[in-house]
Amino acid sequence: MGSKNLISLIFDSIPPIHKEGYIFIYIFGAVTIILWALYAPLGFLGLVATVWCALFFRDPERVIPVGDNFIVSPADGVVSKIENVAPPQELGLGDEEVVRVTVFLNIFNVHINRFPVTGEVTALNYHPGKFLSANLDKASVENERQSVVIKTKDGGHTVVCVQIAGLIARRIVCYLEDEQSMQAGERYGLIRFGSRADIYLPAGVSPKVVEGQTAIAGETILADLKSKATVRKGEIR
Protein backbone atom coordinates (compact mmCIF):
# COMPACT_ATOMS: atom_id res chain seq x y z
CA MET A 1 0.00 0.00 0.00
CA GLY A 2 1.42 3.36 -1.04
CA SER A 3 1.85 6.26 1.37
CA LYS A 4 -0.90 8.24 -0.36
CA ASN A 5 -3.33 5.33 -0.02
CA LEU A 6 -2.37 4.90 3.63
CA ILE A 7 -2.95 8.59 4.38
CA SER A 8 -6.27 8.46 2.53
CA LEU A 9 -7.31 5.38 4.54
CA ILE A 10 -6.44 7.12 7.80
CA PHE A 11 -8.44 10.24 6.94
CA ASP A 12 -11.38 8.19 5.65
CA SER A 13 -11.43 6.39 9.00
CA ILE A 14 -11.86 9.63 10.96
CA PRO A 15 -15.58 10.36 11.49
CA PRO A 16 -16.91 13.91 11.13
CA ILE A 17 -17.30 16.07 14.24
CA HIS A 18 -20.68 17.43 15.31
CA LYS A 19 -20.95 21.22 15.20
CA GLU A 20 -21.65 21.34 18.96
CA GLY A 21 -18.17 20.02 19.63
CA TYR A 22 -15.93 22.58 17.92
CA ILE A 23 -16.03 25.19 20.68
CA PHE A 24 -15.04 22.56 23.28
CA ILE A 25 -12.24 21.21 21.09
CA TYR A 26 -10.88 24.75 20.63
CA ILE A 27 -10.98 25.34 24.40
CA PHE A 28 -9.27 22.02 25.16
CA GLY A 29 -6.66 22.77 22.49
CA ALA A 30 -5.94 26.27 23.82
CA VAL A 31 -5.53 24.96 27.37
CA THR A 32 -3.22 22.25 26.06
CA ILE A 33 -0.93 24.82 24.41
CA ILE A 34 -0.73 26.80 27.66
CA LEU A 35 -0.03 23.67 29.73
CA TRP A 36 2.66 22.55 27.29
CA ALA A 37 4.39 25.91 27.57
CA LEU A 38 4.34 25.63 31.36
CA TYR A 39 5.23 21.96 31.76
CA ALA A 40 5.43 19.39 28.93
CA PRO A 41 3.93 16.40 30.86
CA LEU A 42 0.85 18.49 31.66
CA GLY A 43 0.67 19.47 28.01
CA PHE A 44 0.68 15.79 27.03
CA LEU A 45 -2.27 15.15 29.37
CA GLY A 46 -4.01 18.11 27.77
CA LEU A 47 -3.41 16.61 24.34
CA VAL A 48 -4.95 13.32 25.43
CA ALA A 49 -7.97 15.22 26.80
CA THR A 50 -8.31 17.17 23.53
CA VAL A 51 -8.29 13.97 21.48
CA TRP A 52 -10.90 12.49 23.81
CA CYS A 53 -13.06 15.61 23.42
CA ALA A 54 -12.89 15.31 19.63
CA LEU A 55 -13.85 11.63 19.83
CA PHE A 56 -16.73 12.43 22.16
CA PHE A 57 -18.34 14.68 19.55
CA ARG A 58 -17.74 12.34 16.62
CA ASP A 59 -20.75 11.94 14.35
CA PRO A 60 -20.39 8.82 12.17
CA GLU A 61 -22.81 7.86 9.43
CA ARG A 62 -25.15 5.01 10.24
CA VAL A 63 -27.03 2.45 8.11
CA ILE A 64 -30.67 2.74 9.16
CA PRO A 65 -33.01 -0.27 8.78
CA VAL A 66 -35.80 0.65 6.35
CA GLY A 67 -39.31 0.15 7.71
CA ASP A 68 -41.86 2.40 9.42
CA ASN A 69 -42.56 -0.38 11.93
CA PHE A 70 -39.04 -0.43 13.37
CA ILE A 71 -38.15 1.31 16.63
CA VAL A 72 -34.39 1.86 16.61
CA SER A 73 -32.08 2.80 19.44
CA PRO A 74 -31.81 6.56 19.92
CA ALA A 75 -28.35 6.22 21.44
CA ASP A 76 -25.13 4.24 21.46
CA GLY A 77 -24.52 2.33 24.66
CA VAL A 78 -25.47 -0.71 26.69
CA VAL A 79 -29.05 -1.83 27.22
CA SER A 80 -28.79 -1.58 30.99
CA LYS A 81 -32.39 -2.35 31.92
CA ILE A 82 -35.70 -3.51 30.46
CA GLU A 83 -38.69 -3.16 32.77
CA ASN A 84 -42.41 -2.40 32.93
CA VAL A 85 -43.10 1.12 34.20
CA ALA A 86 -45.53 3.97 33.60
CA PRO A 87 -44.43 6.83 31.30
CA PRO A 88 -43.15 10.04 32.97
CA GLN A 89 -46.01 11.70 34.86
CA GLU A 90 -45.34 15.12 33.34
CA LEU A 91 -46.38 13.78 29.92
CA GLY A 92 -49.93 13.02 30.99
CA LEU A 93 -50.01 9.62 29.28
CA GLY A 94 -51.66 7.78 32.16
CA ASP A 95 -50.47 5.19 34.66
CA GLU A 96 -50.62 2.10 32.47
CA GLU A 97 -47.27 0.32 32.53
CA VAL A 98 -45.38 -0.25 29.29
CA VAL A 99 -41.95 -1.63 28.52
CA ARG A 100 -39.10 0.83 29.07
CA VAL A 101 -35.76 0.10 27.44
CA THR A 102 -32.84 1.99 29.01
CA VAL A 103 -29.64 2.62 27.06
CA PHE A 104 -26.73 3.81 29.19
CA LEU A 105 -23.99 5.86 27.52
CA ASN A 106 -20.50 6.13 28.95
CA ILE A 107 -18.07 8.95 28.18
CA PHE A 108 -16.53 7.00 25.27
CA ASN A 109 -19.75 6.37 23.35
CA VAL A 110 -20.98 8.42 20.41
CA HIS A 111 -23.42 10.88 21.99
CA ILE A 112 -25.45 11.93 18.96
CA ASN A 113 -29.11 10.97 19.50
CA ARG A 114 -31.23 9.63 16.65
CA PHE A 115 -34.99 9.60 16.22
CA PRO A 116 -36.33 6.18 17.27
CA VAL A 117 -39.26 5.70 14.89
CA THR A 118 -40.75 7.30 11.79
CA GLY A 119 -43.54 9.61 12.90
CA GLU A 120 -44.55 13.02 14.19
CA VAL A 121 -43.58 14.85 17.38
CA THR A 122 -46.78 15.40 19.35
CA ALA A 123 -45.25 16.77 22.55
CA LEU A 124 -41.94 18.02 23.93
CA ASN A 125 -41.31 18.38 27.64
CA TYR A 126 -38.17 19.66 29.35
CA HIS A 127 -37.95 18.78 33.04
CA PRO A 128 -35.18 20.36 35.16
CA GLY A 129 -33.69 18.16 37.80
CA LYS A 130 -30.62 16.68 39.44
CA PHE A 131 -27.46 15.24 37.92
CA LEU A 132 -27.33 11.85 39.63
CA SER A 133 -25.43 9.00 38.02
CA ALA A 134 -27.49 8.02 34.98
CA ASN A 135 -27.32 4.30 35.79
CA LEU A 136 -29.37 4.74 38.98
CA ASP A 137 -33.06 3.78 38.85
CA LYS A 138 -34.15 7.12 40.30
CA ALA A 139 -32.35 9.05 37.57
CA SER A 140 -35.39 8.57 35.32
CA VAL A 141 -37.57 10.62 37.69
CA GLU A 142 -35.09 12.90 39.48
CA ASN A 143 -32.57 13.92 36.81
CA GLU A 144 -32.78 16.69 34.25
CA ARG A 145 -34.44 15.30 31.13
CA GLN A 146 -36.00 16.08 27.78
CA SER A 147 -38.97 13.95 26.73
CA VAL A 148 -40.26 13.51 23.19
CA VAL A 149 -43.69 11.99 22.51
CA ILE A 150 -44.02 10.53 19.02
CA LYS A 151 -47.05 9.35 17.07
CA THR A 152 -46.00 6.68 14.60
CA LYS A 153 -46.53 7.23 10.89
CA ASP A 154 -49.67 5.07 10.80
CA GLY A 155 -51.03 6.97 13.82
CA GLY A 156 -51.66 3.78 15.72
CA HIS A 157 -48.88 3.86 18.29
CA THR A 158 -47.22 6.25 20.72
CA VAL A 159 -43.50 6.03 21.44
CA VAL A 160 -41.75 8.10 24.10
CA CYS A 161 -38.03 8.86 24.04
CA VAL A 162 -36.33 10.59 26.98
CA GLN A 163 -32.85 12.11 27.02
CA ILE A 164 -31.55 12.04 30.61
CA ALA A 165 -28.54 13.97 31.88
CA GLY A 166 -26.05 12.08 34.01
CA LEU A 167 -23.40 12.71 36.64
CA ILE A 168 -21.07 14.50 34.22
CA ALA A 169 -23.57 15.67 31.61
CA ARG A 170 -24.61 19.28 31.98
CA ARG A 171 -26.60 20.06 28.88
CA ILE A 172 -29.23 18.26 26.84
CA VAL A 173 -29.52 19.41 23.22
CA CYS A 174 -32.76 18.73 21.31
CA TYR A 175 -33.46 20.27 17.91
CA LEU A 176 -37.05 19.07 17.56
CA GLU A 177 -40.21 21.16 17.31
CA ASP A 178 -43.88 20.32 17.93
CA GLU A 179 -45.61 18.63 14.98
CA GLN A 180 -42.28 17.98 13.27
CA SER A 181 -42.18 14.85 11.14
CA MET A 182 -39.04 12.73 11.31
CA GLN A 183 -37.78 9.46 9.93
CA ALA A 184 -36.27 6.77 12.12
CA GLY A 185 -32.54 7.22 12.49
CA GLU A 186 -32.40 10.95 11.76
CA ARG A 187 -30.25 13.00 14.13
CA TYR A 188 -32.23 15.08 16.59
CA GLY A 189 -29.89 16.04 19.45
CA LEU A 190 -27.19 15.00 21.88
CA ILE A 191 -26.28 14.96 25.56
CA ARG A 192 -22.90 16.28 26.61
CA PHE A 193 -20.50 14.06 28.55
CA GLY A 194 -22.22 10.89 29.72
CA SER A 195 -25.94 10.19 29.90
CA ARG A 196 -28.86 7.85 29.36
CA ALA A 197 -31.78 7.37 26.99
CA ASP A 198 -35.11 5.79 27.97
CA ILE A 199 -37.48 4.48 25.31
CA TYR A 200 -41.06 3.67 26.28
CA LEU A 201 -42.54 1.17 23.85
CA PRO A 202 -46.24 1.15 22.92
CA ALA A 203 -48.49 -1.07 25.03
CA GLY A 204 -48.29 -4.70 23.93
CA VAL A 205 -45.00 -4.31 22.04
CA SER A 206 -42.10 -6.50 23.20
CA PRO A 207 -38.43 -5.54 22.88
CA LYS A 208 -36.13 -7.36 20.46
CA VAL A 209 -33.04 -6.62 22.58
CA VAL A 210 -31.89 -8.01 25.92
CA GLU A 211 -30.19 -6.51 28.95
CA GLY A 212 -26.43 -6.25 28.53
CA GLN A 213 -26.62 -5.97 24.75
CA THR A 214 -24.70 -3.17 23.05
CA ALA A 215 -26.95 -0.84 21.06
CA ILE A 216 -25.94 1.36 18.12
CA ALA A 217 -27.97 4.51 17.56
CA GLY A 218 -30.10 4.32 14.43
CA GLU A 219 -29.04 0.77 13.61
CA THR A 220 -30.06 -1.50 16.49
CA ILE A 221 -33.75 -2.43 16.28
CA LEU A 222 -35.22 -2.20 19.78
CA ALA A 223 -38.70 -3.34 18.76
CA ASP A 224 -40.87 -4.16 15.76
CA LEU A 225 -44.41 -2.78 15.88
CA LYS A 226 -45.64 -5.61 13.66
CA SER A 227 -43.93 -8.42 15.55
CA LYS A 228 -45.90 -10.74 17.85
CA ALA A 229 -42.76 -12.14 19.46
CA THR A 230 -42.52 -12.27 23.25
CA VAL A 231 -39.73 -10.90 25.45
CA ARG A 232 -36.33 -12.34 24.52
CA LYS A 233 -33.64 -13.76 26.75
CA GLY A 234 -29.90 -13.47 26.37
CA GLU A 235 -26.78 -15.12 27.69
CA ILE A 236 -23.04 -14.42 27.64
CA ARG A 237 -21.02 -16.78 25.46
C-alpha beads as a LAMMPS data file, in Angstrom:
LAMMPS data file: protein, C-alpha beads

237 atoms
236 bonds

1 atom types
1 bond types

-500.0 500.0 xlo xhi
-500.0 500.0 ylo yhi
-500.0 500.0 zlo zhi

Masses

1 110.0

Atoms # bond

1 1 1 0.000 0.000 0.000
2 1 1 1.418 3.364 -1.035
3 1 1 1.855 6.264 1.371
4 1 1 -0.904 8.242 -0.357
5 1 1 -3.326 5.328 -0.020
6 1 1 -2.371 4.899 3.635
7 1 1 -2.951 8.586 4.380
8 1 1 -6.271 8.456 2.533
9 1 1 -7.306 5.384 4.542
10 1 1 -6.443 7.125 7.801
11 1 1 -8.440 10.244 6.944
12 1 1 -11.380 8.188 5.647
13 1 1 -11.434 6.387 9.004
14 1 1 -11.860 9.634 10.959
15 1 1 -15.580 10.356 11.487
16 1 1 -16.907 13.907 11.134
17 1 1 -17.295 16.070 14.238
18 1 1 -20.677 17.431 15.311
19 1 1 -20.948 21.220 15.203
20 1 1 -21.654 21.336 18.956
21 1 1 -18.167 20.021 19.627
22 1 1 -15.935 22.582 17.918
23 1 1 -16.026 25.187 20.683
24 1 1 -15.042 22.563 23.278
25 1 1 -12.245 21.206 21.093
26 1 1 -10.878 24.751 20.630
27 1 1 -10.978 25.336 24.395
28 1 1 -9.265 22.022 25.156
29 1 1 -6.655 22.769 22.490
30 1 1 -5.936 26.267 23.822
31 1 1 -5.528 24.962 27.370
32 1 1 -3.216 22.246 26.060
33 1 1 -0.934 24.823 24.415
34 1 1 -0.733 26.797 27.663
35 1 1 -0.030 23.675 29.728
36 1 1 2.661 22.546 27.291
37 1 1 4.392 25.906 27.571
38 1 1 4.340 25.626 31.358
39 1 1 5.227 21.961 31.760
40 1 1 5.426 19.390 28.931
41 1 1 3.929 16.398 30.859
42 1 1 0.847 18.485 31.657
43 1 1 0.671 19.465 28.009
44 1 1 0.676 15.792 27.032
45 1 1 -2.267 15.149 29.368
46 1 1 -4.005 18.110 27.771
47 1 1 -3.406 16.615 24.335
48 1 1 -4.953 13.324 25.430
49 1 1 -7.968 15.220 26.797
50 1 1 -8.308 17.169 23.532
51 1 1 -8.286 13.967 21.478
52 1 1 -10.901 12.487 23.807
53 1 1 -13.065 15.608 23.415
54 1 1 -12.892 15.311 19.626
55 1 1 -13.845 11.634 19.825
56 1 1 -16.729 12.435 22.161
57 1 1 -18.335 14.678 19.550
58 1 1 -17.743 12.338 16.616
59 1 1 -20.751 11.942 14.352
60 1 1 -20.389 8.822 12.174
61 1 1 -22.806 7.864 9.434
62 1 1 -25.152 5.006 10.235
63 1 1 -27.029 2.453 8.107
64 1 1 -30.670 2.743 9.162
65 1 1 -33.014 -0.269 8.780
66 1 1 -35.805 0.651 6.353
67 1 1 -39.313 0.151 7.706
68 1 1 -41.861 2.398 9.421
69 1 1 -42.556 -0.382 11.925
70 1 1 -39.043 -0.434 13.373
71 1 1 -38.154 1.307 16.629
72 1 1 -34.389 1.856 16.610
73 1 1 -32.084 2.796 19.437
74 1 1 -31.807 6.562 19.921
75 1 1 -28.348 6.224 21.442
76 1 1 -25.125 4.240 21.461
77 1 1 -24.524 2.328 24.662
78 1 1 -25.470 -0.707 26.689
79 1 1 -29.055 -1.825 27.223
80 1 1 -28.793 -1.584 30.986
81 1 1 -32.388 -2.348 31.924
82 1 1 -35.700 -3.506 30.464
83 1 1 -38.693 -3.163 32.767
84 1 1 -42.405 -2.399 32.933
85 1 1 -43.100 1.116 34.201
86 1 1 -45.534 3.968 33.598
87 1 1 -44.432 6.827 31.298
88 1 1 -43.149 10.036 32.971
89 1 1 -46.006 11.700 34.857
90 1 1 -45.344 15.122 33.341
91 1 1 -46.376 13.783 29.922
92 1 1 -49.934 13.018 30.992
93 1 1 -50.006 9.619 29.280
94 1 1 -51.657 7.785 32.164
95 1 1 -50.471 5.195 34.659
96 1 1 -50.615 2.096 32.467
97 1 1 -47.273 0.317 32.532
98 1 1 -45.382 -0.247 29.293
99 1 1 -41.949 -1.629 28.516
100 1 1 -39.101 0.829 29.066
101 1 1 -35.755 0.103 27.442
102 1 1 -32.843 1.992 29.005
103 1 1 -29.636 2.618 27.056
104 1 1 -26.727 3.808 29.192
105 1 1 -23.990 5.864 27.524
106 1 1 -20.502 6.127 28.946
107 1 1 -18.065 8.947 28.182
108 1 1 -16.529 7.004 25.270
109 1 1 -19.750 6.367 23.347
110 1 1 -20.977 8.421 20.413
111 1 1 -23.419 10.878 21.986
112 1 1 -25.451 11.932 18.962
113 1 1 -29.109 10.974 19.498
114 1 1 -31.227 9.629 16.654
115 1 1 -34.993 9.603 16.222
116 1 1 -36.326 6.177 17.269
117 1 1 -39.263 5.702 14.886
118 1 1 -40.751 7.299 11.791
119 1 1 -43.540 9.610 12.899
120 1 1 -44.549 13.024 14.189
121 1 1 -43.575 14.849 17.378
122 1 1 -46.781 15.396 19.350
123 1 1 -45.246 16.772 22.552
124 1 1 -41.939 18.022 23.935
125 1 1 -41.306 18.379 27.640
126 1 1 -38.172 19.663 29.347
127 1 1 -37.947 18.778 33.040
128 1 1 -35.182 20.364 35.155
129 1 1 -33.685 18.162 37.802
130 1 1 -30.625 16.678 39.437
131 1 1 -27.455 15.238 37.919
132 1 1 -27.326 11.854 39.627
133 1 1 -25.428 9.000 38.024
134 1 1 -27.491 8.018 34.983
135 1 1 -27.316 4.300 35.787
136 1 1 -29.370 4.741 38.977
137 1 1 -33.064 3.783 38.845
138 1 1 -34.155 7.117 40.303
139 1 1 -32.346 9.046 37.567
140 1 1 -35.385 8.568 35.317
141 1 1 -37.570 10.625 37.689
142 1 1 -35.091 12.898 39.479
143 1 1 -32.568 13.920 36.807
144 1 1 -32.776 16.690 34.246
145 1 1 -34.441 15.300 31.133
146 1 1 -36.003 16.082 27.776
147 1 1 -38.972 13.950 26.729
148 1 1 -40.263 13.512 23.191
149 1 1 -43.689 11.988 22.508
150 1 1 -44.015 10.529 19.022
151 1 1 -47.052 9.350 17.070
152 1 1 -45.997 6.677 14.602
153 1 1 -46.532 7.230 10.894
154 1 1 -49.668 5.072 10.803
155 1 1 -51.032 6.972 13.815
156 1 1 -51.661 3.775 15.718
157 1 1 -48.880 3.861 18.289
158 1 1 -47.221 6.253 20.715
159 1 1 -43.500 6.034 21.440
160 1 1 -41.746 8.099 24.101
161 1 1 -38.029 8.859 24.044
162 1 1 -36.327 10.590 26.983
163 1 1 -32.852 12.112 27.022
164 1 1 -31.547 12.036 30.605
165 1 1 -28.542 13.974 31.879
166 1 1 -26.047 12.076 34.012
167 1 1 -23.403 12.708 36.636
168 1 1 -21.070 14.500 34.221
169 1 1 -23.572 15.670 31.612
170 1 1 -24.615 19.283 31.977
171 1 1 -26.600 20.061 28.879
172 1 1 -29.230 18.262 26.839
173 1 1 -29.522 19.408 23.225
174 1 1 -32.758 18.726 21.314
175 1 1 -33.461 20.271 17.907
176 1 1 -37.054 19.070 17.563
177 1 1 -40.212 21.155 17.314
178 1 1 -43.878 20.319 17.932
179 1 1 -45.613 18.626 14.981
180 1 1 -42.283 17.983 13.272
181 1 1 -42.177 14.853 11.136
182 1 1 -39.043 12.726 11.310
183 1 1 -37.778 9.456 9.933
184 1 1 -36.273 6.770 12.122
185 1 1 -32.540 7.218 12.494
186 1 1 -32.401 10.946 11.759
187 1 1 -30.246 13.003 14.130
188 1 1 -32.225 15.077 16.592
189 1 1 -29.890 16.045 19.451
190 1 1 -27.189 14.996 21.880
191 1 1 -26.282 14.961 25.562
192 1 1 -22.905 16.276 26.605
193 1 1 -20.497 14.063 28.547
194 1 1 -22.224 10.892 29.719
195 1 1 -25.939 10.187 29.895
196 1 1 -28.857 7.855 29.365
197 1 1 -31.776 7.375 26.987
198 1 1 -35.105 5.795 27.971
199 1 1 -37.485 4.485 25.310
200 1 1 -41.058 3.672 26.279
201 1 1 -42.544 1.168 23.851
202 1 1 -46.245 1.145 22.917
203 1 1 -48.486 -1.072 25.029
204 1 1 -48.292 -4.704 23.934
205 1 1 -45.005 -4.313 22.044
206 1 1 -42.105 -6.497 23.202
207 1 1 -38.427 -5.540 22.880
208 1 1 -36.126 -7.362 20.461
209 1 1 -33.044 -6.620 22.581
210 1 1 -31.888 -8.009 25.922
211 1 1 -30.186 -6.507 28.950
212 1 1 -26.433 -6.246 28.532
213 1 1 -26.621 -5.968 24.754
214 1 1 -24.701 -3.168 23.049
215 1 1 -26.946 -0.840 21.055
216 1 1 -25.945 1.356 18.124
217 1 1 -27.972 4.510 17.559
218 1 1 -30.096 4.321 14.435
219 1 1 -29.035 0.769 13.610
220 1 1 -30.064 -1.497 16.494
221 1 1 -33.752 -2.428 16.281
222 1 1 -35.217 -2.204 19.782
223 1 1 -38.701 -3.342 18.760
224 1 1 -40.874 -4.158 15.756
225 1 1 -44.411 -2.775 15.884
226 1 1 -45.639 -5.608 13.658
227 1 1 -43.930 -8.415 15.555
228 1 1 -45.899 -10.736 17.847
229 1 1 -42.761 -12.142 19.464
230 1 1 -42.522 -12.273 23.248
231 1 1 -39.731 -10.904 25.449
232 1 1 -36.327 -12.343 24.520
233 1 1 -33.642 -13.764 26.753
234 1 1 -29.899 -13.473 26.374
235 1 1 -26.779 -15.125 27.692
236 1 1 -23.043 -14.415 27.637
237 1 1 -21.015 -16.785 25.465

Bonds

1 1 1 2
2 1 2 3
3 1 3 4
4 1 4 5
5 1 5 6
6 1 6 7
7 1 7 8
8 1 8 9
9 1 9 10
10 1 10 11
11 1 11 12
12 1 12 13
13 1 13 14
14 1 14 15
15 1 15 16
16 1 16 17
17 1 17 18
18 1 18 19
19 1 19 20
20 1 20 21
21 1 21 22
22 1 22 23
23 1 23 24
24 1 24 25
25 1 25 26
26 1 26 27
27 1 27 28
28 1 28 29
29 1 29 30
30 1 30 31
31 1 31 32
32 1 32 33
33 1 33 34
34 1 34 35
35 1 35 36
36 1 36 37
37 1 37 38
38 1 38 39
39 1 39 40
40 1 40 41
41 1 41 42
42 1 42 43
43 1 43 44
44 1 44 45
45 1 45 46
46 1 46 47
47 1 47 48
48 1 48 49
49 1 49 50
50 1 50 51
51 1 51 52
52 1 52 53
53 1 53 54
54 1 54 55
55 1 55 56
56 1 56 57
57 1 57 58
58 1 58 59
59 1 59 60
60 1 60 61
61 1 61 62
62 1 62 63
63 1 63 64
64 1 64 65
65 1 65 66
66 1 66 67
67 1 67 68
68 1 68 69
69 1 69 70
70 1 70 71
71 1 71 72
72 1 72 73
73 1 73 74
74 1 74 75
75 1 75 76
76 1 76 77
77 1 77 78
78 1 78 79
79 1 79 80
80 1 80 81
81 1 81 82
82 1 82 83
83 1 83 84
84 1 84 85
85 1 85 86
86 1 86 87
87 1 87 88
88 1 88 89
89 1 89 90
90 1 90 91
91 1 91 92
92 1 92 93
93 1 93 94
94 1 94 95
95 1 95 96
96 1 96 97
97 1 97 98
98 1 98 99
99 1 99 100
100 1 100 101
101 1 101 102
102 1 102 103
103 1 103 104
104 1 104 105
105 1 105 106
106 1 106 107
107 1 107 108
108 1 108 109
109 1 109 110
110 1 110 111
111 1 111 112
112 1 112 113
113 1 113 114
114 1 114 115
115 1 115 116
116 1 116 117
117 1 117 118
118 1 118 119
119 1 119 120
120 1 120 121
121 1 121 122
122 1 122 123
123 1 123 124
124 1 124 125
125 1 125 126
126 1 126 127
127 1 127 128
128 1 128 129
129 1 129 130
130 1 130 131
131 1 131 132
132 1 132 133
133 1 133 134
134 1 134 135
135 1 135 136
136 1 136 137
137 1 137 138
138 1 138 139
139 1 139 140
140 1 140 141
141 1 141 142
142 1 142 143
143 1 143 144
144 1 144 145
145 1 145 146
146 1 146 147
147 1 147 148
148 1 148 149
149 1 149 150
150 1 150 151
151 1 151 152
152 1 152 153
153 1 153 154
154 1 154 155
155 1 155 156
156 1 156 157
157 1 157 158
158 1 158 159
159 1 159 160
160 1 160 161
161 1 161 162
162 1 162 163
163 1 163 164
164 1 164 165
165 1 165 166
166 1 166 167
167 1 167 168
168 1 168 169
169 1 169 170
170 1 170 171
171 1 171 172
172 1 172 173
173 1 173 174
174 1 174 175
175 1 175 176
176 1 176 177
177 1 177 178
178 1 178 179
179 1 179 180
180 1 180 181
181 1 181 182
182 1 182 183
183 1 183 184
184 1 184 185
185 1 185 186
186 1 186 187
187 1 187 188
188 1 188 189
189 1 189 190
190 1 190 191
191 1 191 192
192 1 192 193
193 1 193 194
194 1 194 195
195 1 195 196
196 1 196 197
197 1 197 198
198 1 198 199
199 1 199 200
200 1 200 201
201 1 201 202
202 1 202 203
203 1 203 204
204 1 204 205
205 1 205 206
206 1 206 207
207 1 207 208
208 1 208 209
209 1 209 210
210 1 210 211
211 1 211 212
212 1 212 213
213 1 213 214
214 1 214 215
215 1 215 216
216 1 216 217
217 1 217 218
218 1 218 219
219 1 219 220
220 1 220 221
221 1 221 222
222 1 222 223
223 1 223 224
224 1 224 225
225 1 225 226
226 1 226 227
227 1 227 228
228 1 228 229
229 1 229 230
230 1 230 231
231 1 231 232
232 1 232 233
233 1 233 234
234 1 234 235
235 1 235 236
236 1 236 237
